[in-house]
Amino acid sequence: MEAVVTSHKPVEPAVPARAALPEQAEAASGGAPEATRGAAAAPGEPSRGASRGLWISSTYFAEGLPYAIAHKVAGEFFTAAGASLEIIGLVSLYGLPWNLKFLWSPLVDLHGSSRRWLVGAEIALAVILLGLAAAADSGALGLVAALFGLVAVAAATHDIAVDGFYLQALDKDAQAAFSGLRVGAYRLALLAGALLVAFAGWASFGASFAVAAVGLALLAGAHAVRLPRPAAAAPARTDAGAAPPGAAAAPGAAAAPAAAAGGAVGLLRYVEPFRVFLRQPRIASSLAFILCYRAGDALMFAMSSPLLKSLGLDTAARGNVGGVGTVASIAGSTLGGVLIKRWGLARTIFPIALVQSLAILLYVALAWSRPTLPWIVALVTLEQFVAGVGTAVLVVFLMRRCVDGYKSSHFAIGSALMSVSATFAGSVSGYLASSVGFTAFFAIAFAASIPGVVLSRWVPRD
């Protein structure tokens, strides 16, 4: 249960950031330093218009596909294999790497580049999926379960790199303008996950995983060749006027033993992204908003399929409704990016949060009135469209919380917090719905969305 350099004015941390030196820009970009607005293009490659749209679409499709495999396809595989309900329920634990990815996100900022991590993770995912293809039809469920776990860890790491690359390669205006495209590409990958399940039913899960492996390998090759090479921003300093961690000591300073100094510097470098993130203005309200913004939607989506089943829709009908809803959500996310680009986050965050909250009442109406199929399709499609708009707002808000030098880490922290509500909702929604019934359950989901609407009035809006 979803993506910047010289012209981006980040949310000011409590301490000033130092500018990247020309040599650093050159080293990061693999050539001459770039001082242009927006993406720094590789030699001979334009970084505007269709070119940017192409790599944004391909990287976020590559981000969404492994997520779909670790969630939707994994559950379908164990169901088809005749696993117990308890085992099938444990598939939700594959979401933990996305909840915890902030713990290793500093590695992406501190070692190598987001571009290299992105390509490397895609290669690793292709190799793991080839292993799954070999093991899927062997009946070795333990091995398959372990390989799904590796897919989840590699995919969460890939998320960090893709989001960090997006933030480094585009300026602030472009980030907002393309937010709908990135969300749309991600949701198309989720739809591709459903198609992999359908293909597995026609052929086999082994063949389905092999197709996914080949697809990711092709994307990795294309990205290795065609992705731009943005210049990396230098990390923020730890205090005003102080040298960043790892800088040379001032003349006359006492030298610590090399091993101890190296360990201390390494720890400081690891902790620094978290420290800078938490020292941003009004960070408490920002964290609360990130946690609460999708809480109501997370509850609602967890029980949407059981509701549709109770309304008489079989698996094929639910799949068709879900496909229409996915298309609507892509359109909504695109519109959300356009609205934010035109009127800015400050003017759009509250009204969009409010409309997203009110859309949950459509599911209350579905559960209470139990309408015919045309009305079901219309209401689900409308809610998915609004949810797409709402997702675009949250994505832009998370990007604005990312400070130069730590963009990969900071987006990973924000998106990991965002996913906590989905993980929690998935674990309690079934018990709650069975206790109070669908109508009351979706009313509770609506109530759970209200804190996010209220907090949207208090968070930083720049």
N, C-alpha and C positions, 0 to 999 in steps of 0.2 A: 501496500500500500501502500516520480519525478522527477545543470545546466548551465579589455579594461585597463587600460593602463593610464597613459599620460594625461588624458582629459578627465579621468574619474576623480571626483573629489569625495574621498571616503568619509564616513562618519568619523569625526575627529576623536582619536583615542586620547587618554589622559596625558599622553606624552607625545611629542612631535615625531614624525617619521622623517628619516633622512632620505635624501634623493639618491637614486641609483647613479653610480659613477659611470662614465662612458665605457670604461673597460668592463664593468659588470654587465652592462647592457649588451656589449659585444659578445661576451662569453655566453650569456644566456641565449642569445639569438643565433649563435653559430656564425656570425658574420659581423658586418658593420652595425653599430648601434642605431636603433630606430628611435626617432623622435616624433613620429607621426601620431595623429589622433586616431584611436581605434586600433585595429589589429595590425601587428607588424607582419607583413607578408613575407613569405619565403621568396627567394629570387625567382623572378619570372612568373609569380602567381599573384593575381589581383586579390585584394582582401575585402572587396566591397560587393554589395548587391547579391547576385546569384551565387557567387563563390562562397560568401559567408553563409548564405542560406543553406548551401549544400553541405558544408562541413558541420554546421549546427544540427541539421537534420540527421546526418549519418552518425554523429557522436552520441546524440541523445536516443536514437534508435538502438545503438549498440549498448547504451546504458539500460534501457528498459527491457530488452530481450532477456538478459540473464535474471533480472528480477522476476519476470514472468515465469521463467523456468524454475526458479527456486521456490516459487509460491504456487501458482496455478498448475503448472505441469507436474511438479512433484506430488501435489495432492492427488491429481488424476492418476499418476503412475501407481501410487500405493493403493488407491482404490481399485484400480484394474487388477493389481496383483493379489487382491483378496486380503490385504492387511486389516488388522483389527481397527475399530473406531479409535481406540486409544492411540495407536501408532499414527493413524491419519491425523488426529488432533495435534500430535507433536510436530507435524510439518510446520506449524506456526512458529516454532523455535528457529526456523531458518531465517526469520526476520531479525534475530538478535544482532548479527553483524551490522545491519543498518542502524540499529539503536546504539551500537558501541563504536562505530567507525571513527568517532571523534577522538578515540584514544590513540589511534595510530595515524590520524590525519596530519600531525606535524611532520611526519616522515616525508610526506609528499612535498611539503614546502622546503624542508631542510636538506633533502638529498635528491639530487637530480632535478628534473623539471616535470611539470604536470603533463607535458606532451609525451615524454618518455614513459612515465607511469601509465598513461592512457593506453599507449600502444602495447606496452609490456603486459598490462592486465588483460587486454583483448587476446593476445597470444596465449597467455596462461588459461583463459577461459576456453579457448578453442581446444587446447590440449586436454583439459579436464572433461569437456563434453565428448571428445573422442573416447576417453576412458569410460564415460557413462554409456556411450553407444555400444561399447564392447560388453559392458557388464549388465546392461538393462535386460537383455533377453536370456541371461544365464540363470536367473532365479536367486542370485546372491544379493538378497535385500540389504544385508548389513553393509556390503561394499557400496551398493548404490546409495544408501543413506549417507555414508561417509563422503562420497563424491558430490552429492548434493550440498553437503556442508562446505566443501571446498569451493563449489560454485558460488555459494552465498558470500564467503569471505572475499574471494577474488572480485565478485561483482560489487560488493560494498567499497572495496579499495578503488575499483574502476570508477565508481560514482564520485569519489573524492577528486580523482584526477580530472574527470570530465568537467565537473562543476568549477574546479580551479582554473582549468584551461579557458573555459568560457569567460570567466571573470577577468582573466589576464589579457585575453585577445580582443575584448570589446570595451569601448568606452561606456559611460553611464547611460547615454541616450540609446545606444545600440543594444545594451543589455535589456532595457525595457521594451524596445521595439521588437526584439526577437524572442521575448519571453513566451509569447503565444506559440511560436514555431517550435521552440524546444519542448514545451509541454505537449504539443500536438504530436511531435515525433516520438516522444516517450510513450504516449498512449497508443500510437500505432504499433509500437513494439509489444504492448500488452495484448493488442488484438492479434498480433502474429503469434503470441504464445498460445492463444486459443486455437489458431490454425494448426500449430504443431500438435496439439492434442487430437484434433480432427484427423491429421495425417497419420498419427500413431494408431488411431482406430482403423484406418484403411490399410496401413502397412504394418509398422511395429514401432514401439518406443525407441528401439535401437536405431532404426532408420531416421526417426524424428530428431534424435539427439545428434546424429551424424550430419543432418542437414543444417542444424543450428551451428555445429562446429565449423562447417565449411563457410557458412555465412559470416561468422565472427572472424575467421581467418582472413577472408577477403576484405572485410572492413579494416582489420588491423593493417593489412598491406596497403590499402588505399590511404589510410591515415598516416602511416609512416612516410609516404611519399608526398601527400598533398596538404597536410595540415600546415597552417602558417606557423611561424616561429616568433611568438611575441617576446619582447624583452621583459624580463622579470623585474618587478619592483623590489627595492631593498627592504628588509625587515625594519619595523619600527624600533626605536631605541627604548631602552628600559627606563631611563629617566632623562629629564631635560639636561642636555649638555653632556650626558654620560655616553661612553662608548658602548656599542651593542655587545652582547655576549660573544666572546671569542676574539674581540679586538685586542691588539697588543697593549700590554700594561704600560703605564706612564713611566718615564725614566725615574729610577730610584725606588720604584715600587718593589716590595718584597716578592720574590718568586716562590710560589708553592711548588711542591714536588710535582713532576710532570704528570704522573699517573693521577694524582688527586686533582690537579688542575684540569686535566682533560675530562675527568668524570664530572667535576662541578660544571664545567662549561657545557658539556653535553646535556646535563640535567637542566641547566638554565635555558638552553636553546629549545629543549622539549617543552618546558613549562611556559616559556614566553608567549606563544600564541594564545594560550588560555588566559594568561594575565592581561594581555592587550585586549582580548575580546571582552573580558569582564570589566575593564576600566572604561568602556564606552559610556557616553552620557545616557542616563535613564535605562541602564541595562536591565534592571529588575523588571520594569514594565515590559521591555522587549522580550525577555525570557518567558514571562507569564503569557504574553500574547502568542508567542510561537507554540507554547504548550496547549493553549486553549483554542486557538483559531479553528482548528479542524476537529475538535473533540466531538461535536455534535454530528458532523459528517462521518467521522470514523465509526461511531455507534450505528448510524443509519446504514452505511454500506455493509457493515458486518452482517446485518440481518436482511439485506435487500433480496438476496436470492431465496432464502426461506419464505419470505413474504410472497414473492411471485409464485413460488411453488404452491403455497397455500391458496393462492388465487386461481389455481388450476392450470398453470403454465408448465408444460413438460420441459425436458432438458433442451430440446431443439428450439422450442418457443422462447425459453429464457435466453438461449444463445443469440437468437435473432434480435430480441429486445436489447440485449447487452451490446450487440454490434451497432444498432442504431444509436444507443446511448453513447457509445464511444465516439462515433462520428460527431454527435452533438457536443460532447465535451471538448473535442478538438476545435470545433468552431468557436465554442465559448472561450477557450484559452487564447485563441487568436484574437478574438474581440477584446479580451481583457488586456492583452499587450498593447493593442491599438489605443484603448481608452487611457491607459497609464501613460503611454507615449504622448498623447494629445493633451491631457489635463494634469498629469503628474500624480505621483503617489499620494501627496498630501490631500488632494481633492477627491480621490477615488477610493481610498482605503476604507473609510467608514461606510459609504453607501453600498459598496460591493460586499463588505462583511455583513451588513444588514440584510441585503437581498439573499445572500447565501444562506443565512440563518432562516429566513422566512421560507425558503424553498423546501426545507425539511418538512414543513407542514403539508406538502404535497403527498408525502408518504403517510402522514397521519390520515389524510383523506383517502388514500388507497386502502389502508387497513380498515378504516371505518365503513366506507361505502361499498367496497368490493365491486368495482365497476367492470364493465365489459372490456374485451381486449383492446379496442381502439382507444378507449380512455386510458387504459394502463400504459399503452405505448406513448401516448401524448404526454402524460404526467411524468413518466420516467425520463423521457427525452428532454422535457423542459428542465427537470431537476438536474440532469447531467450537464446541460448547457450552462446553467448557472454555476454549477460546481467547477466547470472549466474556467469560467471568468474568475471565480474565487481563488483557484489555484495560481493563476497568473499573478494576482496581488501578493500572495504569500511568497512566491518565488522572488519577485522584485524586492520585497521587504527584506528577505534573507540576504540578497545580494548587497543591499545597502548597509548591512551590518558587517561587511567584510572589509578589513583594513589592509592597505597595501603591504605586501610582503608576506601576508598570512591568509591570502584569499582562499586557498584550498582548505586550510584548517578551519577557518571561520565558517565557511559555507557547510562544511561537514558537521561542525558543532550544531549549527542551526537546523540543518535538515535531519540530523539524528534526534534532536529534541522534538522536531515536528512528528517524527515517526513513533515516538513513545506513546502518544495517545492512540494511534492505530493498534499498536501491540496490546496495550491495556484493554482497549475496547474489544478486540478479538477474543480475549480471554474471559470476559465477563458478559458479553452480549447475549450469548445463548442462554445462560442461567437467568438473566434478567428478563428476556423476552418470554421464556417459558413460565416465569412466575407471574408476570403482569399482563401478558397478551400483547399482540402486535400494536394495537392502537395506542395503549398507554406507553409502550416501549418507545415508539417514535415520538410521542409527546415528550418523553424524558430526553430523547436525543435533541429535540428542539431546545429544551431548557438548558442542556449542556452546551449549546452553541452561544448562549447569551453572554457569558463572560468574555468571549472573544470579541463580540461586537462592542461591548463596553470598553474593553482594553484598547480597541482600535482608535479611540479618542485620546488616549494617553501616551501612545508610543511615539518615538521619533518618526517624523514623516519625510525627512529629506532623502 
